Amino acid sequence: MIPKNKIKEFKKYLKGDFENNLFDSAISNLESYNSLTFNNFAYAMREMLRIVFHRLSPEEEIRKCSWYPDLKHPKDIITRRQRYKYAIQGGIGEFLLKQFRLDKSIERACTSLLDQIEVLNSFTHIQEHTYNLSIEDTRQRAIPMF
């Protein structure tokens, strides 16, 4: 269902057997259709992305960034948006990003990632409207994730 070249490209960002095996398992959920095909893919993919972004964006490194105080959560927890931002830009400051006109692109990328996670979340908690997607609906939802 997912083009092989997209899978290969995505796997470049994975590290170790656990991440690779989890990703392969998420993809294999799409290969045999049943009433929970997309739901199973969604929860496995959501967790795999969480694991990858935690690896790519350690809390102690995020807290060192000059941009962190401006995005600090009131309870001083690291948010998904902060993890995505760090994974994309690392410790590069906002001033430099604005000079190269990259600030809005990074913001859009973070928002897109958050939107995709929200879709995955909505299918992890099974409801009548998220259960038993057709094969076509499953394809339409899975392919844009890549």
Rosetta silent file (secondary structure, phi, psi, omega in degrees, C-alpha in Angstrom):
SEQUENCE: MIPKNKIKEFKKYLKGDFENNLFDSAISNLESYNSLTFNNFAYAMREMLRIVFHRLSPEEEIRKCSWYPDLKHPKDIITRRQRYKYAIQGGIGEFLLKQFRLDKSIERACTSLLDQIEVLNSFTHIQEHTYNLSIEDTRQRAIPMF
SCORE:     score description
SCORE:     0.000 S_00000001
   1 L     0.000  -45.514  176.430    0.000    0.000    0.000 S_00000001
   2 L   -87.971  128.625  179.907    2.833    2.427    0.848 S_00000001
   3 L   -56.544  138.152 -176.647    5.255    2.763   -2.077 S_00000001
   4 H   -56.634  -37.652 -179.751    8.541    0.933   -1.411 S_00000001
   5 H   -65.670  -32.747  177.076   10.596    4.050   -2.183 S_00000001
   6 H   -69.252  -40.546  177.976    8.703    5.994    0.525 S_00000001
   7 H   -63.527  -46.031  179.861    9.346    3.219    3.051 S_00000001
   8 H   -60.637  -43.719  179.309   13.033    3.133    2.149 S_00000001
   9 H   -62.718  -43.796 -179.334   13.310    6.934    2.474 S_00000001
  10 H   -63.780  -39.616 -176.512   11.551    6.918    5.857 S_00000001
  11 H   -64.343  -18.069  177.312   13.771    4.135    7.197 S_00000001
  12 L   -60.973  -23.622 -177.222   16.835    6.365    6.787 S_00000001
  13 L   -92.350   -3.010 -178.163   15.717    8.184    9.945 S_00000001
  14 L   -92.525  153.348 -178.592   15.399    5.044   12.037 S_00000001
  15 L  -134.612  129.738  174.008   18.105    3.686   14.283 S_00000001
  16 H    80.386  167.440 -177.615   18.556    0.188   15.593 S_00000001
  17 H   -63.347  -41.389 -176.051   16.551   -2.992   15.449 S_00000001
  18 H   -60.145  -51.982 -178.977   13.751   -1.799   17.730 S_00000001
  19 H   -62.235  -43.202  179.455   12.821    1.260   15.652 S_00000001
  20 H   -64.736  -43.219  179.411   13.139   -0.655   12.390 S_00000001
  21 H   -66.819  -39.588  178.271   11.103   -3.605   13.651 S_00000001
  22 H   -64.445  -43.392  177.485    8.410   -1.354   15.073 S_00000001
  23 H   -62.137  -46.149  178.383    8.164    0.528   11.776 S_00000001
  24 H   -58.670  -39.078  178.217    8.009   -2.733    9.818 S_00000001
  25 H   -65.980  -40.837  178.204    5.230   -3.904   12.130 S_00000001
  26 H   -60.990  -45.211 -179.897    3.293   -0.674   11.611 S_00000001
  27 H   -65.935  -39.589 -179.071    3.584   -1.075    7.845 S_00000001
  28 H   -63.932  -25.044  174.854    2.619   -4.751    7.971 S_00000001
  29 L   -60.166  -26.919 -178.748   -0.651   -3.707    9.619 S_00000001
  30 L   -84.422  -11.845 -172.016   -1.571   -2.132    6.279 S_00000001
  31 L   -84.631  -20.277  175.701   -0.816   -5.240    4.247 S_00000001
  32 L  -127.523  117.465 -173.508   -3.729   -7.395    5.320 S_00000001
  33 L   -77.125  134.259  168.004   -7.079   -5.680    5.478 S_00000001
  34 L  -153.373 -177.042 -175.553   -9.490   -6.124    8.379 S_00000001
  35 L   -62.852  -22.152 -177.970  -11.763   -3.879   10.426 S_00000001
  36 L  -109.900   13.660 -174.748   -8.839   -2.621   12.530 S_00000001
  37 H   -52.593  -56.265 -176.867   -6.217   -2.226    9.807 S_00000001
  38 H   -71.115  -34.829  178.154   -5.846    1.542   10.032 S_00000001
  39 H   -59.925  -45.025  179.451   -6.375    1.612   13.799 S_00000001
  40 H   -65.789  -41.929  175.759   -3.498   -0.836   14.310 S_00000001
  41 H   -60.265  -44.886 -175.257   -1.302    1.108   11.909 S_00000001
  42 H   -61.802  -47.551 -177.368   -2.184    4.384   13.654 S_00000001
  43 H   -70.179  -36.899  179.624   -1.255    3.342   17.179 S_00000001
  44 H   -68.266  -42.126 -179.232    1.965    1.611   16.097 S_00000001
  45 H   -68.169  -40.520  178.286    3.030    4.532   13.913 S_00000001
  46 H   -59.278  -46.457 -179.087    2.183    7.103   16.594 S_00000001
  47 H   -68.931  -36.860  178.127    4.330    5.296   19.140 S_00000001
  48 H   -63.404  -43.079  178.006    7.163    4.759   16.669 S_00000001
  49 H   -64.354  -39.216  177.579    7.218    8.494   15.899 S_00000001
  50 H   -59.638  -45.499 -179.084    7.195    9.312   19.615 S_00000001
  51 H   -63.257  -45.382 -179.111   10.215    7.063   20.150 S_00000001
  52 H   -63.810  -45.983 -178.651   12.123    8.538   17.187 S_00000001
  53 H   -69.662  -28.530  173.640   11.465   12.146   18.188 S_00000001
  54 H   -67.739  -36.661  177.313   12.484   11.463   21.785 S_00000001
  55 H   -69.442  -42.849 -177.307   15.759   10.100   20.459 S_00000001
  56 H   -73.377  -21.808 -171.982   16.280   12.993   18.061 S_00000001
  57 L  -132.941   73.782 -179.463   15.307   15.660   20.591 S_00000001
  58 L   -64.537  141.145 -178.478   16.651   15.022   24.097 S_00000001
  59 H   -52.804  -46.320 -175.903   15.099   17.204   26.807 S_00000001
  60 H   -63.504  -30.848  178.176   18.434   18.490   28.091 S_00000001
  61 H   -76.383  -37.633  177.819   19.393   19.696   24.595 S_00000001
  62 H   -62.368  -44.307 -177.820   16.032   21.390   24.018 S_00000001
  63 H   -64.391  -20.909  178.505   16.337   23.278   27.310 S_00000001
  64 H   -80.891  -14.185 -174.317   19.724   24.669   26.193 S_00000001
  65 L   -71.727  142.611  179.359   18.264   26.307   23.082 S_00000001
  66 L   -63.750  -26.973 -179.257   17.927   30.082   22.954 S_00000001
  67 L   -82.456  -12.883 -174.705   14.387   29.664   21.623 S_00000001
  68 H   -60.241  -46.255 -178.244   13.271   27.389   24.483 S_00000001
  69 H   -57.610  -32.283 -179.997   12.251   30.104   27.006 S_00000001
  70 H   -71.050  -23.548 -178.833    9.862   31.637   24.464 S_00000001
  71 H  -110.133   10.037 -174.219    8.099   28.285   23.980 S_00000001
  72 L   -61.977  131.135  176.483    8.371   27.080   27.563 S_00000001
  73 L   -73.904  142.761 -179.211    5.334   25.187   28.809 S_00000001
  74 L   -53.996  -30.897  179.392    3.965   26.531   32.129 S_00000001
  75 L   -95.124   10.608  178.065    4.746   23.180   33.795 S_00000001
  76 L    57.591   35.576  173.473    8.206   23.087   32.196 S_00000001
  77 L   -97.829  153.337  177.768    7.456   19.918   30.251 S_00000001
  78 L   -84.354  124.931 -177.532    8.843   19.358   26.779 S_00000001
  79 L   -90.867  165.726  174.948    6.033   19.480   24.236 S_00000001
  80 H   -59.174  -45.122 -179.223    5.747   17.664   20.930 S_00000001
  81 H   -56.573  -42.650  178.973    6.112   20.968   19.089 S_00000001
  82 H   -64.519  -40.393  178.006    9.399   21.623   20.901 S_00000001
  83 H   -63.650  -44.115  179.227   10.660   18.152   20.032 S_00000001
  84 H   -64.223  -43.370  179.470    9.751   18.601   16.371 S_00000001
  85 H   -59.519  -46.090 -179.636   11.311   22.060   16.297 S_00000001
  86 H   -64.948  -41.322  179.981   14.539   20.746   17.798 S_00000001
  87 H   -60.981  -31.952 -178.632   14.651   17.773   15.417 S_00000001
  88 H   -86.667  -47.196 -172.470   14.393   20.188   12.484 S_00000001
  89 H  -111.257  -12.341 -178.690   16.470   23.176   13.584 S_00000001
  90 L    60.957 -138.522 -177.001   18.432   22.001   16.595 S_00000001
  91 L   -91.027   10.192  179.722   19.952   24.851   18.569 S_00000001
  92 L   -64.364  130.383 -177.014   19.939   27.376   15.731 S_00000001
  93 L   -73.471  160.666 -178.122   18.509   30.629   17.057 S_00000001
  94 H   -63.804  -37.798 -179.357   15.432   32.395   15.756 S_00000001
  95 H   -57.164  -48.158 -178.979   17.382   35.438   14.553 S_00000001
  96 H   -65.312  -40.434  178.027   19.442   33.354   12.153 S_00000001
  97 H   -61.006  -41.523  178.937   16.394   31.443   10.922 S_00000001
  98 H   -65.936  -37.099  178.315   14.617   34.706   10.163 S_00000001
  99 H   -60.161  -37.906  179.465   17.677   35.978    8.299 S_00000001
 100 L   -94.244    6.219  179.482   17.499   32.964    6.000 S_00000001
 101 L    55.835   43.084  178.477   13.678   33.076    5.925 S_00000001
 102 L  -105.763  -12.185 -174.045   13.369   29.586    7.346 S_00000001
 103 H   -58.875  -44.036 -178.441   11.336   30.389   10.461 S_00000001
 104 H   -72.112  -33.325  176.985    7.931   30.072    8.804 S_00000001
 105 H   -64.575  -41.881  179.002    8.906   26.870    6.988 S_00000001
 106 H   -66.858  -40.545  177.764    9.919   25.265   10.268 S_00000001
 107 H   -61.708  -43.218  178.148    6.710   26.430   11.908 S_00000001
 108 H   -63.795  -40.405  179.504    4.665   24.913    9.058 S_00000001
 109 H   -63.486  -43.098  178.437    6.604   21.641    9.300 S_00000001
 110 H   -63.019  -42.956  178.821    5.969   21.429   13.054 S_00000001
 111 H   -63.573  -40.917  178.027    2.271   22.150   12.551 S_00000001
 112 H   -62.399  -43.862  177.258    2.063   19.499    9.835 S_00000001
 113 H   -61.545  -44.456  178.758    3.683   16.913   12.115 S_00000001
 114 H   -61.879  -39.898  177.865    1.294   17.821   14.932 S_00000001
 115 H   -63.458  -41.563  179.157   -1.670   17.502   12.555 S_00000001
 116 H   -65.934  -39.995  176.862   -0.510   14.052   11.440 S_00000001
 117 H   -63.675  -37.726  178.239   -0.092   12.921   15.042 S_00000001
 118 H   -62.610  -39.481  176.152   -3.614   14.181   15.765 S_00000001
 119 H   -62.356  -48.307  179.292   -4.956   12.006   12.927 S_00000001
 120 H   -59.849  -43.033  177.883   -3.083    9.000   14.313 S_00000001
 121 H   -58.418  -41.602 -175.438   -4.389    9.782   17.815 S_00000001
 122 H   -65.971  -21.438  178.878   -7.963    9.951   16.585 S_00000001
 123 H   -98.485   -6.545  177.802   -7.709    6.382   15.281 S_00000001
 124 H   -80.211  -32.904  178.009   -5.999    4.944   18.340 S_00000001
 125 L   -95.896   96.368 -170.250   -9.060    5.546   20.471 S_00000001
 126 L   -69.205  128.177  176.691  -11.531    3.428   18.572 S_00000001
 127 L  -129.460  172.167  179.649  -14.985    4.874   18.098 S_00000001
 128 H   -58.210  -39.390 -177.050  -17.772    3.908   15.742 S_00000001
 129 H   -81.172   -9.174  177.921  -16.609    6.515   13.190 S_00000001
 130 H  -108.604    2.727 -177.190  -12.934    5.422   13.373 S_00000001
 131 L  -104.086  145.667  172.183  -13.599    1.693   13.124 S_00000001
 132 L    64.883   45.742  174.457  -13.903   -0.451   10.015 S_00000001
 133 L   -65.672  145.699  176.477  -12.466    1.948    7.429 S_00000001
 134 L   -69.218  166.213  177.675  -12.726    0.707    3.885 S_00000001
 135 H   -60.145  -41.647 -179.463   -9.572   -0.304    2.027 S_00000001
 136 H   -64.728  -44.643  177.307   -9.799    2.902   -0.002 S_00000001
 137 H   -62.216  -38.918  178.017  -10.182    5.096    3.119 S_00000001
 138 H   -60.774  -47.409  177.823   -7.248    3.274    4.684 S_00000001
 139 H   -59.553  -47.253 -177.174   -5.098    4.018    1.621 S_00000001
 140 H   -62.780  -29.060  179.543   -6.179    7.651    1.517 S_00000001
 141 H   -88.249  -32.975 -175.370   -5.211    8.141    5.148 S_00000001
 142 H   -79.119  -44.468 -173.753   -1.997    6.116    5.200 S_00000001
 143 H   -60.343  -43.399  179.660   -0.221    7.300    2.057 S_00000001
 144 H   -64.012  -14.688  177.855   -0.114   11.035    2.972 S_00000001
 145 H   -65.832  -17.498 -176.956    1.723   10.111    6.192 S_00000001
 146 L  -112.940    0.000    0.000    4.758    9.562    4.008 S_00000001
